[in-house]
Amino acid sequence: MHIIDAHIHYAGDHPDVWQLLDRLSLKLLNVAVAHKRGGEWRADAAGAMALSAQQRDHFAWCTTFDPPSLPCNEQGYVDAVIAGLERDFANGAVACKFWKNIGMELRKPSGEYLMVDDPLFDPLYEYLADARRPALMHIGEPLACWLPLDDDNPHAAYYRQHPEWYMGNKPHIPSHAALIAARDRVLARHGDLKVIGAHLGSLEYDVGELAARLDRYPNFAVDTSARLMDLMLQDTQTVRDFFLAYSDRILFGTDYVHRQRVSTMDAEARQAHLAALALRYATEVAYFEVAGEFDFRGERAIGLGLPEPVLARVLHENAERWYPGLANQG
């Protein structure tokens, strides 16, 4: 079955990669992330853009924009961002990424956090809607980010390794609920804008909460990137029913990160890397395909056993529907 990974960060610039993607019938959507001001993300974006141009069957890309330095000349900032997006869309970008530094890092001169529903961004949303380009939004961490780092926390290991993103000891940071509410206000205010919520829309902990948003906002979809373990912690039948009910609103993604150019690896390292990559896709796809128990990264897991039409929607059709530019490539 054809597969589109709708959320990845992968410098796959080698013919051996392209052969593997052919064998797996796999296409990758590389996502740019503006971690800091100053355009450092442009180097990775240039590589993603080049891969998309050279290997259209195998790669597409999603651009982003520099966050504002506050205070700023709002009209000048917005005009500059839109000019950059126009260039990137002309060079094949299929969407624009909004990252969690909006809401969790950037502050106004007053000390208030700049949220994703701030009026500053309204012209960007209007531009994207008019251009028929969706917004990919990663606007918060998992709910576990605000919970104690104990054995019941499914993301505890990550936050122990990345304490800068752990919010359980940072009460001044906006809450998970506040970040979700800001995103929801964008969905309500900009009904013509397609929004894909990365990482199950930061509602990974409860498919019921996610279903409520999908019911409320017809312009909203989500990708599964890096959140399969969260799904596996929930009742399997409940999750399966969710996928059946919203089979046109869920996109497959991995959030796999490999920023080293594969062309810089020696032959032995490259083959080991590609074998691991193939295994990762086989394992993640098995969660959706297999009915009953299977091995997921050395742990017992129960697959969803989705019917073929639903698998096709989740694994590739929805990506082409929600990212219109993908359907024109490859």
Secondary structure, DSSP 8 states (H G I E B T S, - for coil): --EEEEEEEE---SHHHHHHHHHHTEEEEEE----SSSSTTHHHHHHHHHHHHH-TTTEEEEB------SS--HHHHHHHHHHHHHHHHHTT---EEE-THHHHT-B-TTS-B--TT-GGGHHHHHHHHHHT--EEE--S--GGGGS--STT-TTHHHHHH-GGG--TT-TTS--HHHHHHHHHHHHHH-TTS-EEEHHHHT-TT-HHHHHHHHHH-TTEEEE-TT-HHHHHTS-HHHHHHHHHHTTTSEE----EEE-S-GGGS-HHHHHHHHHHHHHHHHHHHHHHH-EEEEEETTEEEEEE---HHHHHIIIIIHHHHHSHHHHT--
